[in-house]
């Protein structure tokens, strides 16, 4: 039996092998097709975090270092680190 509380907390039982059923709406919206989770063990509780694939290319070309094309690496380092000649 599942008891749904007003705060959004669900009380569930685990089976004899330690399994529990995650809410289907949460699985569909948060986990999706990857079906992988991080389970963080802490004293007194578990934290379940969906594993999402991160697109590292989405931030390419978004940083502006304030200089034109790098002609001299030493000049680039001086400007980047704020060093004065």
MODELLER restraints for C-alpha pairs under 7 A, 6 or more apart:
rsr = mdl.restraints
at = mdl.atoms
rsr.add(forms.Gaussian(group=physical.xy_distance, feature=features.Distance(at['CA:2:A'], at['CA:10:A']), mean=6.77, stdev=0.5))
rsr.add(forms.Gaussian(group=physical.xy_distance, feature=features.Distance(at['CA:2:A'], at['CA:11:A']), mean=5.98, stdev=0.5))
rsr.add(forms.Gaussian(group=physical.xy_distance, feature=features.Distance(at['CA:2:A'], at['CA:12:A']), mean=5.58, stdev=0.5))
rsr.add(forms.Gaussian(group=physical.xy_distance, feature=features.Distance(at['CA:3:A'], at['CA:10:A']), mean=5.85, stdev=0.5))
rsr.add(forms.Gaussian(group=physical.xy_distance, feature=features.Distance(at['CA:3:A'], at['CA:11:A']), mean=5.48, stdev=0.5))
rsr.add(forms.Gaussian(group=physical.xy_distance, feature=features.Distance(at['CA:4:A'], at['CA:10:A']), mean=4.80, stdev=0.5))
rsr.add(forms.Gaussian(group=physical.xy_distance, feature=features.Distance(at['CA:4:A'], at['CA:11:A']), mean=6.79, stdev=0.5))
rsr.add(forms.Gaussian(group=physical.xy_distance, feature=features.Distance(at['CA:13:A'], at['CA:20:A']), mean=6.70, stdev=0.5))
rsr.add(forms.Gaussian(group=physical.xy_distance, feature=features.Distance(at['CA:14:A'], at['CA:20:A']), mean=4.81, stdev=0.5))
rsr.add(forms.Gaussian(group=physical.xy_distance, feature=features.Distance(at['CA:30:A'], at['CA:50:A']), mean=6.30, stdev=0.5))
rsr.add(forms.Gaussian(group=physical.xy_distance, feature=features.Distance(at['CA:31:A'], at['CA:50:A']), mean=5.37, stdev=0.5))
rsr.add(forms.Gaussian(group=physical.xy_distance, feature=features.Distance(at['CA:36:A'], at['CA:50:A']), mean=6.43, stdev=0.5))
rsr.add(forms.Gaussian(group=physical.xy_distance, feature=features.Distance(at['CA:36:A'], at['CA:51:A']), mean=5.55, stdev=0.5))
rsr.add(forms.Gaussian(group=physical.xy_distance, feature=features.Distance(at['CA:37:A'], at['CA:48:A']), mean=6.54, stdev=0.5))
rsr.add(forms.Gaussian(group=physical.xy_distance, feature=features.Distance(at['CA:37:A'], at['CA:49:A']), mean=5.59, stdev=0.5))
rsr.add(forms.Gaussian(group=physical.xy_distance, feature=features.Distance(at['CA:37:A'], at['CA:50:A']), mean=4.43, stdev=0.5))
rsr.add(forms.Gaussian(group=physical.xy_distance, feature=features.Distance(at['CA:37:A'], at['CA:51:A']), mean=4.97, stdev=0.5))
rsr.add(forms.Gaussian(group=physical.xy_distance, feature=features.Distance(at['CA:38:A'], at['CA:48:A']), mean=5.82, stdev=0.5))
rsr.add(forms.Gaussian(group=physical.xy_distance, feature=features.Distance(at['CA:38:A'], at['CA:49:A']), mean=5.03, stdev=0.5))
rsr.add(forms.Gaussian(group=physical.xy_distance, feature=features.Distance(at['CA:38:A'], at['CA:50:A']), mean=6.11, stdev=0.5))
rsr.add(forms.Gaussian(group=physical.xy_distance, feature=features.Distance(at['CA:38:A'], at['CA:51:A']), mean=6.16, stdev=0.5))
rsr.add(forms.Gaussian(group=physical.xy_distance, feature=features.Distance(at['CA:39:A'], at['CA:46:A']), mean=6.59, stdev=0.5))
rsr.add(forms.Gaussian(group=physical.xy_distance, feature=features.Distance(at['CA:39:A'], at['CA:47:A']), mean=5.67, stdev=0.5))
rsr.add(forms.Gaussian(group=physical.xy_distance, feature=features.Distance(at['CA:39:A'], at['CA:48:A']), mean=4.76, stdev=0.5))
rsr.add(forms.Gaussian(group=physical.xy_distance, feature=features.Distance(at['CA:39:A'], at['CA:49:A']), mean=6.43, stdev=0.5))
rsr.add(forms.Gaussian(group=physical.xy_distance, feature=features.Distance(at['CA:40:A'], at['CA:46:A']), mean=5.68, stdev=0.5))
rsr.add(forms.Gaussian(group=physical.xy_distance, feature=features.Distance(at['CA:40:A'], at['CA:47:A']), mean=4.95, stdev=0.5))
rsr.add(forms.Gaussian(group=physical.xy_distance, feature=features.Distance(at['CA:40:A'], at['CA:48:A']), mean=6.46, stdev=0.5))
rsr.add(forms.Gaussian(group=physical.xy_distance, feature=features.Distance(at['CA:41:A'], at['CA:47:A']), mean=6.59, stdev=0.5))
rsr.add(forms.Gaussian(group=physical.xy_distance, feature=features.Distance(at['CA:70:A'], at['CA:76:A']), mean=6.36, stdev=0.5))
rsr.add(forms.Gaussian(group=physical.xy_distance, feature=features.Distance(at['CA:78:A'], at['CA:84:A']), mean=6.51, stdev=0.5))
